């Protein structure tokens, strides 16, 4: 139960920060706020993962920060860490496929979701 609470608390805080970051406006059509959130999330998850590996960090702290906060802030950070870890562990084909398939199928998933919504809510 403690683990669930830690993930929930971290996720709620991360989601709040994500919402606040989305309120920052920039000129142009490029989604700067989302790009910066994803970049910051990747830097933070890389930092946390390295510290955990080098110094050892409690599993509860990792659940709160990695799974909870960064999961609520951006899931792109987890995807990026997993892809880097595949390459670091010399799983080059799997890493490349993970990146390619994630990009392709997630974009197709958005298109499918939109299509289904249009079918269901035609009017």
C-alpha positions as CSV (number, residue, x, y, z in Angstrom):
1,X,0.0,0.0,0.0
2,X,2.9,2.3,0.8
3,X,4.2,1.9,-2.8
4,X,0.9,2.8,-4.3
5,X,0.6,5.9,-2.2
6,X,4.2,7.0,-3.1
7,X,3.5,6.6,-6.8
8,X,0.2,8.4,-6.4
9,X,1.6,11.4,-4.5
10,X,4.5,11.7,-6.9
11,X,2.3,11.4,-9.9
12,X,-0.1,14.1,-8.6
13,X,2.8,16.5,-8.0
14,X,4.3,15.7,-11.4
15,X,0.9,16.2,-13.1
16,X,0.5,19.6,-11.4
17,X,3.9,20.7,-12.5
18,X,3.2,19.5,-16.1
19,X,0.0,21.5,-16.1
20,X,1.7,24.6,-14.9
21,X,4.5,24.2,-17.5
22,X,1.8,23.9,-20.2
23,X,0.5,27.4,-19.1
24,X,3.8,29.0,-20.3
25,X,3.2,30.4,-23.8
26,X,5.7,30.8,-26.6
27,X,5.5,32.3,-30.1
28,X,5.0,30.0,-33.1
29,X,3.5,26.6,-33.7
30,X,6.3,24.5,-32.3
31,X,5.1,22.9,-28.9
32,X,8.0,24.5,-26.9
33,X,6.5,23.8,-23.5
34,X,6.0,20.1,-24.2
35,X,9.4,19.8,-25.7
36,X,11.0,21.5,-22.7
37,X,9.0,19.3,-20.3
38,X,10.1,16.2,-22.1
39,X,13.7,17.3,-22.2
40,X,13.7,18.2,-18.5
41,X,12.1,14.9,-17.6
42,X,14.7,13.1,-19.6
43,X,17.5,15.0,-17.8
44,X,16.0,14.3,-14.4
45,X,15.4,10.6,-15.0
46,X,18.9,10.2,-16.3
47,X,20.2,11.9,-13.3
48,X,18.1,9.9,-10.8
49,X,18.9,6.6,-12.6
50,X,22.7,7.4,-12.5
51,X,22.6,8.4,-8.8
52,X,20.6,5.3,-7.9
53,X,23.1,3.1,-9.8
54,X,26.2,4.8,-8.3
55,X,25.1,5.5,-4.7
56,X,22.1,3.4,-4.2
57,X,18.7,5.0,-3.5
58,X,15.8,3.5,-1.6
59,X,13.2,1.9,-3.8
60,X,10.6,4.0,-2.1
61,X,12.4,7.2,-3.2
62,X,12.6,5.9,-6.8
63,X,8.9,5.0,-6.8
64,X,8.1,8.5,-5.6
65,X,10.4,10.3,-8.0
66,X,10.8,8.1,-11.2
67,X,7.5,6.3,-11.4
68,X,5.4,8.9,-9.6
69,X,6.7,12.4,-10.2
70,X,8.4,11.9,-13.6
71,X,5.6,9.5,-14.7
72,X,3.1,12.3,-14.0
73,X,5.3,15.0,-15.4
74,X,6.2,13.1,-18.6
75,X,6.2,9.5,-19.7
76,X,8.7,10.4,-22.4
77,X,11.4,10.4,-19.8
78,X,10.8,6.7,-19.0
79,X,10.7,5.8,-22.7
80,X,14.0,7.6,-23.2
81,X,15.7,5.9,-20.3
82,X,14.6,2.5,-21.4
83,X,15.9,3.1,-24.9
84,X,19.3,4.4,-23.6
85,X,19.5,1.4,-21.3
86,X,19.0,-1.0,-24.2
87,X,21.8,0.6,-26.1
88,X,24.1,0.7,-23.0
89,X,23.4,-3.0,-22.6
90,X,24.4,-3.6,-26.2
91,X,20.9,-4.5,-27.3
92,X,21.2,-2.3,-30.4
93,X,18.6,-3.9,-32.5
94,X,16.0,-3.9,-29.7
95,X,16.8,-0.3,-28.9
96,X,16.4,0.8,-32.5
97,X,13.2,-1.2,-32.8
98,X,11.9,0.2,-29.5
99,X,12.4,3.8,-30.7
100,X,11.1,3.2,-34.2
101,X,8.1,1.1,-33.2
102,X,7.2,3.4,-30.3
103,X,7.2,6.5,-32.5
104,X,5.3,4.8,-35.3
105,X,2.7,3.0,-33.3
106,X,2.1,5.8,-30.9
107,X,1.5,8.2,-33.8
108,X,-0.8,5.6,-35.4
109,X,-2.5,5.2,-32.0
110,X,-3.4,8.8,-31.9
111,X,-4.8,8.7,-35.4
112,X,-6.8,5.5,-34.5
113,X,-8.1,7.2,-31.3
114,X,-9.2,10.3,-33.3
115,X,-10.8,8.1,-35.9
116,X,-12.7,6.1,-33.3
117,X,-13.9,9.3,-31.6
118,X,-15.1,10.7,-35.0
119,X,-17.0,7.4,-35.6
120,X,-18.6,7.3,-32.2
121,X,-19.4,11.0,-32.1
122,X,-20.4,11.7,-35.7
123,X,-22.9,14.4,-34.8
